Amino acid sequence: MKLRENDHVVGYVFIAPFVLGFLIFTLYPILSSFYYSFTDYNLFESPRWIGIDNYRKMVLDDEKFVKSLHVTFTYVFASVPLRLIFALIVAMLLNSTARGIGIYRSAYYLPSLIGGSVAVSIMWVQIFGTEGLFNSVLGLIGIHTTTSWIGSPSTALWTLIALSVWQFGSSMLIFLAGLKNIPATYYEAASVDGASGWRRFYKITLPLLSPIILFNLIMQIISAFMTFTPAYVISRGEGGPLDNTLLYSLYLYRRAFAFFEMGYASAMAWVMLIIIAAITFAIFKTSSYWVHYESKGER
């Protein structure tokens, strides 16, 4: 009996770091943020309860909130599909046993490792600046321009989208793992029946890869909503030009750490959580119409 009690104590000791870390660094900040979202709090004075005024102000009075939502939705719904399409195409090209294929896989994955860094964002500014690499390449094919693509209101957001698409490596590796789990016999049988390459892709690859597509889609949408560093570095923390790169996370950061409106920023964080949860829920609810699970047939 005493030995069994000692085993319990040892178990509690081993799980204590995780439990304490979760309570202190996860649960407490979440609950605090929820409370602060109903207060007027600036870090220097005690929080003052104001009810739903932060949420009312957000919806009715804050034009930049609406602008940041528009910019963020444009960014998410443009970058995520393009990123997944590129990732799938490259994964199919690299789904080979050719000699040295690992080098190519590593090379395509590398941007995902460094893509969120400040250095890459600075490099992106140089590439799409007035005298950047992009304009130099255009000059080589006879298109001479001095446009600052990253400084133009009509193209600034698309340079951020291009940066996101360039970081398709993590999704590519997940697609590649999924492709390797599709039995080759399916393709051999389809070839014997005379199925074209496109028909094999549409009837075999996509259905069997659909659970992987669902996973990548959810993860990339969540990641895209939380994009911060590129927008901050490229716009120097302002969200310009003309707020056209004012992503939601950047505007939240400015409210919290530029204007010290911690209560308002907390409310914005909870609105973002609700938006992401709603989109994720909608995708899961519709997944039964397009995600194929081999063990259970169509769900």
C-alpha positions as CSV (number, residue, x, y, z in Angstrom):
1,M,0.0,0.0,0.0
2,K,2.8,2.4,0.9
3,L,4.6,1.5,-2.3
4,R,1.5,2.3,-4.3
5,E,1.2,5.7,-2.6
6,N,4.9,6.4,-3.4
7,D,4.2,5.7,-7.0
8,H,1.4,8.3,-7.0
9,V,3.7,10.9,-5.5
10,V,6.4,10.2,-8.1
11,G,3.7,10.6,-10.8
12,Y,2.6,14.0,-9.4
13,V,6.2,15.2,-9.2
14,F,6.7,14.4,-12.9
15,I,3.5,16.1,-14.1
16,A,3.9,19.1,-11.8
17,P,6.1,21.1,-14.2
18,F,3.5,20.8,-17.0
19,V,0.5,21.4,-14.8
20,L,2.2,24.5,-13.2
21,G,3.3,25.8,-16.6
22,F,-0.2,25.3,-18.0
23,L,-1.9,27.1,-15.1
24,I,0.6,30.0,-14.9
25,F,1.5,30.6,-18.6
26,T,-1.7,29.4,-20.4
27,L,-4.8,29.3,-18.3
28,Y,-4.2,32.4,-16.2
29,P,-3.3,34.6,-19.2
30,I,-6.5,33.4,-21.0
31,L,-8.7,34.1,-18.1
32,S,-7.0,37.5,-17.5
33,S,-7.4,38.5,-21.1
34,F,-11.1,37.6,-21.0
35,Y,-11.6,39.8,-17.9
36,Y,-9.5,42.7,-19.3
37,S,-11.6,42.6,-22.5
38,F,-14.5,44.1,-20.4
39,T,-12.3,46.8,-18.8
40,D,-10.5,50.0,-19.5
41,Y,-6.9,49.0,-18.8
42,N,-3.7,50.8,-19.8
43,L,-1.0,48.9,-17.7
44,F,-0.3,51.8,-15.4
45,E,-3.7,52.1,-13.6
46,S,-6.0,49.5,-12.2
47,P,-8.5,48.0,-14.7
48,R,-11.9,49.8,-14.7
49,W,-14.9,47.7,-15.6
50,I,-16.8,49.1,-18.6
51,G,-18.8,46.0,-19.7
52,I,-19.1,45.5,-23.4
53,D,-18.0,49.0,-24.4
54,N,-14.8,47.7,-26.0
55,Y,-16.8,45.4,-28.2
56,R,-19.4,48.1,-29.0
57,K,-16.6,50.6,-29.9
58,M,-14.9,48.0,-32.1
59,V,-18.0,47.3,-34.2
60,L,-19.6,50.7,-34.4
61,D,-16.8,53.3,-34.1
62,D,-13.5,51.9,-35.1
63,E,-12.9,52.2,-38.8
64,K,-9.4,50.7,-38.6
65,F,-10.8,47.6,-37.0
66,V,-13.1,47.1,-40.0
67,K,-10.1,47.9,-42.3
68,S,-7.9,45.4,-40.5
69,L,-10.5,42.7,-40.9
70,H,-10.9,43.3,-44.6
71,V,-7.1,43.3,-45.1
72,T,-6.7,40.1,-43.0
73,F,-9.5,38.2,-44.8
74,T,-8.0,39.2,-48.1
75,Y,-4.6,38.0,-47.0
76,V,-5.9,34.7,-45.6
77,F,-8.3,33.7,-48.4
78,A,-5.7,34.6,-51.1
79,S,-2.5,33.2,-49.5
80,V,-3.8,29.9,-48.0
81,P,-5.2,28.4,-51.2
82,L,-2.2,29.5,-53.3
83,R,0.2,28.2,-50.6
84,L,-1.5,24.8,-50.5
85,I,-1.7,24.5,-54.3
86,F,2.0,25.2,-54.7
87,A,2.8,22.8,-51.8
88,L,0.8,20.0,-53.4
89,I,2.4,20.6,-56.9
90,V,5.9,20.6,-55.5
91,A,5.2,17.6,-53.3
92,M,4.0,15.6,-56.3
93,L,7.1,16.6,-58.2
94,L,9.3,15.5,-55.3
95,N,7.5,12.3,-54.7
96,S,10.3,10.3,-56.3
97,T,13.1,8.0,-55.3
98,A,15.6,9.6,-57.7
99,R,19.1,10.1,-56.5
100,G,19.7,13.3,-54.6
101,I,15.9,14.0,-54.2
102,G,16.5,14.7,-50.5
103,I,18.6,17.8,-51.4
104,Y,15.7,19.3,-53.3
105,R,13.2,18.5,-50.5
106,S,15.5,20.3,-48.1
107,A,15.9,23.3,-50.4
108,Y,12.2,23.7,-50.8
109,Y,11.6,23.3,-47.1
110,L,14.3,25.9,-46.1
111,P,12.1,29.0,-46.7
112,S,9.6,27.7,-44.1
113,L,12.4,27.6,-41.5
114,I,13.5,31.2,-42.0
115,G,10.4,32.7,-43.6
116,G,9.0,34.3,-40.5
117,S,12.3,35.9,-39.5
118,V,13.0,39.7,-39.4
119,A,15.9,39.2,-41.8
120,V,13.7,37.6,-44.5
121,S,11.2,40.4,-44.1
122,I,13.9,43.0,-44.6
123,M,15.1,41.1,-47.6
124,W,11.6,41.2,-49.0
125,V,11.6,45.0,-48.7
126,Q,14.8,45.1,-50.8
127,I,13.5,42.7,-53.4
128,F,10.2,44.6,-54.0
129,G,11.6,48.1,-53.5
130,T,12.1,50.8,-56.2
131,E,15.5,49.5,-57.2
132,G,15.0,45.9,-56.0
133,L,15.5,42.5,-57.6
134,F,12.0,42.3,-58.9
135,N,12.2,45.5,-60.9
136,S,15.7,44.4,-62.2
137,V,14.2,41.1,-63.5
138,L,11.4,43.0,-65.2
139,G,14.0,45.3,-66.8
140,L,15.7,42.3,-68.3
141,I,12.6,41.3,-70.2
142,G,12.0,44.9,-71.4
143,I,9.6,46.1,-68.7
144,H,11.3,49.1,-67.1
145,T,9.6,50.5,-64.0
146,T,10.5,52.3,-60.8
147,T,7.4,51.2,-58.9
148,S,7.9,50.3,-55.3
149,W,5.7,47.3,-55.1
150,I,6.0,47.1,-51.4
151,G,5.2,50.8,-51.0
152,S,2.2,51.0,-53.4
153,P,-1.3,50.8,-51.8
154,S,-2.5,48.5,-54.6
155,T,0.3,45.9,-54.5
156,A,1.7,46.1,-50.9
157,L,-0.6,43.4,-49.5
158,W,0.2,41.1,-52.5
159,T,3.9,41.2,-51.7
160,L,3.0,39.9,-48.2
161,I,0.9,37.2,-49.9
162,A,3.8,36.3,-52.1
163,L,6.0,35.9,-49.0
164,S,3.5,33.6,-47.5
165,V,3.2,31.5,-50.6
166,W,7.0,31.2,-50.7
167,Q,6.9,29.5,-47.3
168,F,5.0,26.4,-48.5
169,G,7.7,24.0,-47.3
170,S,5.9,22.7,-44.2
171,S,2.7,21.9,-46.0
172,M,4.7,20.3,-48.8
173,L,6.4,17.8,-46.4
174,I,3.0,16.9,-45.0
175,F,1.6,16.4,-48.5
176,L,4.6,14.4,-49.4
177,A,4.1,12.1,-46.4
178,G,0.5,11.6,-47.5
179,L,1.4,10.9,-51.1
180,K,3.8,8.2,-50.0
181,N,1.0,6.4,-48.1
182,I,-1.1,6.0,-51.2
183,P,-0.6,2.5,-52.5
184,A,1.1,2.4,-55.9
185,T,-1.2,-0.5,-56.9
186,Y,-4.1,2.0,-57.2
187,Y,-2.3,3.9,-59.9
188,E,-1.2,0.7,-61.7
189,A,-4.8,-0.5,-61.8
190,A,-6.0,2.8,-63.1
191,S,-3.3,2.9,-65.8
192,V,-4.3,-0.6,-66.9
193,D,-7.9,0.7,-67.3
194,G,-6.6,3.5,-69.5
195,A,-7.1,6.4,-67.0
196,S,-5.2,9.6,-67.9
197,G,-2.9,11.3,-65.5
198,W,-5.5,14.0,-64.7
199,R,-8.1,11.3,-64.0
200,R,-5.8,9.4,-61.7
201,F,-5.1,12.6,-59.8
202,Y,-8.8,13.5,-59.6
203,K,-10.1,10.0,-58.7
204,I,-7.2,8.6,-56.6
205,T,-4.8,11.3,-55.4
206,L,-7.3,14.0,-54.3
207,P,-9.7,11.7,-52.4
208,L,-7.0,9.7,-50.6
209,L,-5.2,13.0,-49.8
210,S,-8.3,14.8,-48.7
211,P,-7.7,14.2,-44.9
212,I,-4.2,15.7,-45.3
213,I,-5.7,18.6,-47.2
214,L,-8.1,19.2,-44.4
215,F,-5.3,19.2,-41.8
216,N,-3.1,21.6,-43.8
217,L,-6.1,23.9,-44.6
218,I,-7.0,24.3,-40.9
219,M,-3.4,24.8,-39.8
220,Q,-2.5,27.3,-42.5
221,I,-5.7,29.3,-41.9
222,I,-4.9,29.6,-38.2
223,S,-1.3,30.5,-39.0
224,A,-2.3,33.1,-41.6
225,F,-4.6,34.8,-39.2
226,M,-1.7,35.1,-36.7
227,T,0.8,36.5,-39.2
228,F,2.6,39.5,-37.7
229,T,6.3,39.8,-38.3
230,P,6.3,40.4,-42.1
231,A,3.6,43.0,-41.8
232,Y,5.3,44.7,-38.9
233,V,8.8,44.9,-40.5
234,I,7.6,45.7,-44.0
235,S,5.3,48.5,-42.9
236,R,7.6,49.6,-40.0
237,G,4.8,48.8,-37.6
238,E,2.3,51.3,-39.2
239,G,0.3,49.0,-41.5
240,G,0.9,51.2,-44.5
241,P,0.7,52.4,-47.1
242,L,-2.8,53.7,-46.4
243,D,-3.4,50.8,-44.0
244,N,-3.3,48.3,-46.8
245,T,-1.0,45.9,-44.8
246,L,-2.7,46.5,-41.5
247,L,-3.3,42.9,-40.6
248,Y,-5.5,42.2,-37.6
249,S,-2.6,41.0,-35.4
250,L,-0.6,44.1,-36.2
251,Y,-3.5,46.4,-35.3
252,L,-4.0,44.4,-32.1
253,Y,-0.3,44.9,-31.3
254,R,-0.5,48.7,-32.0
255,R,-3.6,49.0,-29.7
256,A,-1.8,47.1,-26.9
257,F,1.8,48.4,-27.1
258,A,1.6,51.7,-29.0
259,F,-1.6,53.1,-27.4
260,F,-1.5,51.0,-24.2
261,E,-5.2,50.0,-24.6
262,M,-4.8,46.6,-23.1
263,G,-8.5,46.2,-22.5
264,Y,-9.4,47.0,-26.1
265,A,-6.6,44.7,-27.4
266,S,-7.8,41.9,-25.2
267,A,-11.3,42.3,-26.7
268,M,-9.8,42.2,-30.2
269,A,-7.9,39.0,-29.3
270,W,-11.2,37.3,-28.3
271,V,-12.9,38.5,-31.4
272,M,-10.1,36.9,-33.4
273,L,-10.5,33.7,-31.5
274,I,-14.2,33.6,-32.2
275,I,-13.6,34.3,-35.9
276,I,-11.0,31.5,-36.2
277,A,-13.1,29.1,-34.3
278,A,-16.2,29.8,-36.5
279,I,-14.2,29.3,-39.7
280,T,-12.6,26.1,-38.4
281,F,-16.1,24.8,-37.3
282,A,-17.5,25.6,-40.7
283,I,-14.7,23.7,-42.4
284,F,-15.2,20.7,-40.2
285,K,-18.9,20.7,-40.8
286,T,-18.5,20.8,-44.6
287,S,-15.6,18.3,-44.6
288,S,-18.1,15.4,-44.6
289,Y,-18.9,16.3,-48.2
290,W,-15.4,16.3,-49.6
291,V,-13.0,14.5,-47.2
292,H,-12.7,10.8,-47.9
293,Y,-11.6,8.4,-45.1
294,E,-10.5,5.1,-46.6
295,S,-11.4,3.0,-43.5
296,K,-15.0,4.4,-43.3
297,G,-15.7,5.3,-46.9
298,E,-17.2,8.7,-47.5
299,R,-18.1,10.7,-44.4
